[in-house]
Amino acid sequence: MIGQGRPSVSQPPRANIAPRPGIVLCAAMALTAVFAVGDVAFASGPDDLRVRIAWGGGAAVQWEGSIELSDGTVSQVVPLGVDPDETGSMHNEGRRLRIRQRSARSYDGVDFLASASSEATLTIRLRPIAKERPAIADAPPGDEGRVAFAETIPLGKLVSEVVDLPIGEDGQRVLLMRSPGDALRVEFDGKRDSLVCSPGETLELTVRPHRMRIDTGTKLRFRALLSHARGGDEIWSDDAYREVTAGGQAEPWPLSIRVPDQAGIYDIHISAHAWGLRERLLDPTKRIGLGAPLVSRTVQLVVFDGRPADRAAIEPPDVAMQTVVELDPANPSWRARYIATPQLRKWSLLPKSSWDQGRVVRWEHPELRSAMRIDADSWEA
């Protein structure tokens, strides 16, 4: 677990099985997105943007650096690293997020809320701690001769684009993007600090469309659907209709969802579809069904039943037991008796005391006593 002080789990990939750096980085980001659910409950502002920055993809490296806004503040920082010592590797200074990893790792990343003006820029600087790199001209005072990567991009660019940049020639890369689900923010009751629910509980939430890449005036049909995780039949659904306003906003949509009575893991799928005469005429696929969503996200919840289990359902029935066969492991002949058990001889995978084919019967010979009679075209071994 993160923060337990265990040795790092990051290991340099072996050359003969090393996957492509981009695949490694994207897979780690996808894994983190599944478990990092804290962003669903964060408050939002009209001009803020949740940003995700991830780096790595090559051999394990111990990095230090900074992520800095030209104006505004950085808040609600959620580290995405999977190493045990991830806690304490980042420090928020308001407008700047300081990074200093405690050990080498092949992947690291962070989600944060950037509250800044529409003209703000985002600068990221990284350098390996254990290896000196050439200087970069725009390095801040005190960092000359040490920065391996430095890049400044407009913050607004991340609303619609993913920035993928290399770090040197070692296969390391940096990905800058909008955090998944930021266009459909989900806020829960302020008293809730987790998505672990009780059976039959009512889950109150609000869907807040935020800076969607959809033209102003577009009519949308929002749909929320509850189903079992990883597919399954629809358990509950609801729809709402909204119109996109300036800046890709829309009126919030409050929802009340009754949690299923059965314990398990469930998904709430939220999507926005174009809805209106103009959109339906331009795209024939929308005439039947909803068509492909313009924006979508999924929120996962767990239903935990803390009530004591029904002992009658888990205890064996109260019936008399019957002896089938007796085995004495201390007796040298126990194996032969075990193999000779009629019920077990039916299982062809268990060893037999002898193997036969055809008609082989026991015969009491007057002189040889007990013997086996083997008919023609039969054998025994």
N, C-alpha and C positions, 0 to 999 in steps of 0.2 A: 504494500500500500504506500501511497505517496506520503512522505514525511516521516517514515519509520527509521531512516538512517541506514537501510540495508545497502550492500554494495550495488553499484550500477548494473543494470541488466543490459545496457547497450553493448553490443559486440560488433566489431568490424565484420562485414559480410565476407564469406569465403569467396575466393576468386572464381571457383568453378561453378558456383550456384548463385552468384550475385545477381539480383534482378535489376532492371533499369532504375536509375535514381528517381525518376519521376513517378514510377509506379510505387516505390517504397514510400515516398513522401505523401502521395495521395491516399494510399491505404492507411497510413497512420492518421491522417486527417479525418478520414471516414470513420475509423475506429473511435477517435476522440469525440466526434460529433454525436455518436450514439450515447456516450456516457455523460457528456457535459450538458446537463439540462438546466443549469442555473440561469441561462439567459432568458428563459421563457417568463420569468417573474420580474424582470428588471423594468423599471419605469422608463419612459421614453420622452424625448423632447421633439419639437418640430424640425430641427435641423441636425440632430445628432445622427450618428451612423455607427453600427456595430461592425468592427473590423476584425478580420482574422489574418494573422501573419504566421507563417510556418517556414522553417528552414531545416536543411539536412539532406538526406538522400544518398550520401556517400559513406565513407568510413567515419567512425565515431570521432568527434572533435569536441573539445571543451571551448565554448564560445563566451565572449563578453561583448557588450556593446550597448546600444540605446535605440529606443523608438521615440521620436519627438514630433510634436505638433508645432507648427509655426505660430498658431494662436489657439486659445481654447484650453480644454483640460482632457486628461485621460482618466477614466474611472471604470469601476466594475470590471476589474482585471480578473480573468480566468485562465490560469496556465493550462496548457494542453499536453504537456509532456507526460510520458508514461513511466519515467524513471522514479525510483523510491525517493531520491533527494530533490525532486522538482520543487517542493516547498522551500521558499527562501532564495530561489534563483533569480527572482525579479523583485524590483522595488519601485513603487510608484512615487514620483516626485511632483505630481500634478500635471505639468505639461510634458514631462519626459518620463519614460519607463526605462529604468536601468536594468540591464541583463548581465548576470554573472553566474554561469553554470558552475555547479560544484563538482561535476565530473564530466568526462567525455561521453557524448551520446550521438546517435545517428539521426535523431529527430527531436525537434522541440518546436513549440508554437505557443501562441497566446491569442485569446479573444479579449477585446476591450471595447468600451464605449467611447467614441471620439466626439466630444461636444465642441464644435468649432464653427467658424464662419464658412460661407460657401467658397471663399477664396483660399482657405487654409491648405497648407501642404503637409505632407507626412514624410519624415526622413528616418531611414533605418541605417544604422551602422553596426557592423559586426567584425570581429577579428578573433582568431584563435589565441587562446591564452598561452599555450605551450610552444608556439611557433611564430616567429616574427614574419611579417608580410610587408610588401612595399607600401609606401605612403600614398595617400590619396589627397589631391590638392585641397578639397573642401573639408578636410578633417578638422574638428574643433581643436582649440588650443590644448596642448598636452597629449593629443592623440597622434601627432605627426609620426610617421614611420611605423605605425602599428596597425592601421585600419586596412582590413582585407576587402571589405565591401561597404559601399556607401551609395545610397540612392535616394533621391527626393522626387515624389510624385504628388500631383494634386489629389487631395482627399476625395473630391467629388468624382474622380475617375473610377474609384472603386464601386460606385453605385451600379455601374453597368459593365465593368471589365474586370478580368483577372490578370494580374501582372505576374509573370513568371520570369525570373532573372537568374543567371548563373552566378555562383560565387567562385571565382577563379577557374582553374582547369581540373579540379579534383572530383568533379561530379556532384558537388554540393549546389543546391539551388535554394532560392527564396520565392515563396508564393505569398502575394498580397491580394486579398479579396474581401468582399463583403461577407460577414458571417452568415452561414446558412439559416434561413428562417427569419432574417431581419425584416424582410418586406411584409411579413405577416406576424407581427409580434403578438405574443400571447401573455396576458397578465392574469394572475390568480388572486384570490382573496389574500389580503395582507397577513392574515393569521396562518396561512399555509406556508410551511418551509420545505415541503417535499411533495413528490407525486406518488407517495405510498398511501393508498386509500383503503377504507373499510368496505366490506360488502354492503351494497345498497345505499352508500353515501351519495349525497348530491354534490357534484363538483361544479363550483361557480368559476367561470373564466370570462375574459373579454378578449376578442380578437381585434387588434388595432392595425389596419393597413398603414404602411409607412414607406414613403418614398418609392412607390412601385414604378416600374418602368412601363407605364401605361398612359396613353394620351388622356388629357383632361376632357371630361365629358363622356368618357366611355362608360356604358352601363355594364355592371358586373352582377353575376349570380354567385354568391358565396355558398359553399357547401361544407358542412362538417359531418364526418362519418366516424362512428366508433365500431371497431372490429377487433378480433383477436390478433395479436402480434404475428407477423410473418404470414399474413393471409388468413382468410376465414370469412364466414358469412357476416353480412351487415347486422349489427346489434341495434344501432340507433343512428339516426341522421336528422339533419335540420338544414334549412336553406334560408338565405336572406338576400335582398337585392339592394345594391348600393351604386352610387355614381361617383366616378373618380373626380376629385377636385384638384386644384392647383397643387403642384409639387408631388403628385402621385399619392395623395392622401385619400381617405374615405372615412365615412362615419363609422365609429367603433361598433362592434357587434357583440352584445352580451349573450352568454350561453349558460344554460343550466343542464348538466348531464348527470343522469342517474347512473352511478357506477354499478356494473353487474354484480350479482350475488355470488357468483363463482369466483374463487381465488384464481389468479393468473396474471398474465401480462397482456396489456391491451394497447392499441394505437388509436389516436385521434387524428384522422386525416383532415386537413383544412386546405381548401383550394378555392381559387377565384377563376371564373370562366366568363368570357365575353358573352353578354346577353342583351339583345336588342335587335331590331329589324335590320339595321345596317350590317352588323356583324354576321347575322345568320344568312343574309343574302350573299355576302362576299365570300364566305367559307361554307360550302355545301355540307361539310362534315358536321357542322353544328346544328343542322336541321334535325338530326336524330341524336338524342342524348345531349350531353354537355360538351363533348369534344375535349381536346387537350387543354389542361389548365394553363392560364397565363402565369399564375403564381401559386405555389403550393408549399406545404410543410407538414411534418408529422410530429406529434407530441406523444411520448410513451408514458404510460402510467402502470403501476403495480397495484393489484388488489390483494391484500393480505388479510386472511381470516385468523384472528387471534383467539377465537373461541376454542375451548378444549375439544379434542376429537371424540367422536362417539366410540367408546371402548368396545361396544358390541360389534362394530364394523371392522375392527382391526384385530380382535382377539379370536383365536380358533374356536370353532363350535364345541359345545360341551357334549361330545359323543364318546362312546367307549372305543379305546384303541384296540387293534387286532394285531397279533404277532404274525409277520410275514416270513421272516427268516432270522435265525440267530447266528451271529458271527463272534468268534473269539480271536482277536488279533494275536493273543499270546500263544495260541495253538498253531503249530507248524502246518497243520492241514486246513487252516481257515480259508486259504486262497482256493483250494480245490472245492471246498463246500460252497464258496461264494460263486465260483464259475458255474457250478452245477445247478444253481438255483434256476428252476424252470422259467420264472419270469424274466431273468436276465439273459438266458440263452437265446431269447427271441431277438435280442439286440445284436446285430451282426458286427458292430464295432467293438464289442467286448471280447476278450480272448476266450477261447474254448479249451477244454482239456484234450479234445481230439477233434479232427476235421474229417468229415466223411462226405461221400457222394453216392447216390443211389440207395439201394435197400441194404442196410446194415442192421442186423438184429442180434440180441444176446442169445447164446446157445449154451445149454448145460450139457457138456460132454461127459460121458461116464468116467473117463480117465483124466482128461485135461481139466475137469471141473468147468468153471465158468469160462466161456470163450465168446468170440464174436463171429457170426456167420456172414460172409460177404457174398452176395449173389454176383452173377456174371455182369460185366460192365459197371461194377461198383467198386469203390475203394475207400480206405480209411487210413489216416495218417496221424 
